[in-house]
Amino acid sequence: MSEQTVTKWDYRFMEMARLVASWSKDPSSKVGAVITRGKFVVSVGFNGFPQGVADSAERLENREIKYPTILHAEINAILSARQDVRGCSIYVTPYMPCPQCAAVVVQSGITRVVYTPSTNEKWGKPPLSTGQFAEAGVELVELPLEPAL
């Protein structure tokens, strides 16, 4: 990974992704994503069920129902963009995108992924995700938790 430039805008957008993550009703994992073009927000997304599907406790607490039906934050943000996201950046917290989301991010034309390092020891950096981003030429930036600005 080459040396990347991290700016105050990276921290601002990551803070926004943290706020968006708090909107998720998932009791075990709250993930937020913000898509930007320059200094402008294009879209936001959090992990949750599709529009019109109730966020009932029964569904959210049942892994056999929740995992196959919940939309990840990155996919929600891409689908909600209502415009072309080619050349955009996506900010994701508190995990790096999973391999399936990485594939969708690459396919959408997003060129920069900024994420926070996970404090969850079972998540870390998925090697399939990092490999997909590297092979597709998507810049991957791990944003330090504390700004060094």
DANOR-V633233 format. One record per helix or strand of 2 or more residues. SS is the DSSP state (hx for helix, st for strand). FROM is the first residue (numbers start at 0). LEN is the number of residues. If there is no record, write none. Layout:
{{SS:FROM:LEN} {SS:FROM:LEN}}
This chain:
{{hx:7:14} {st:31:6} {st:39:7} {hx:56:4} {hx:62:7} {hx:72:8} {st:88:5} {hx:98:10} {st:111:5} {hx:126:10} {st:138:5}}
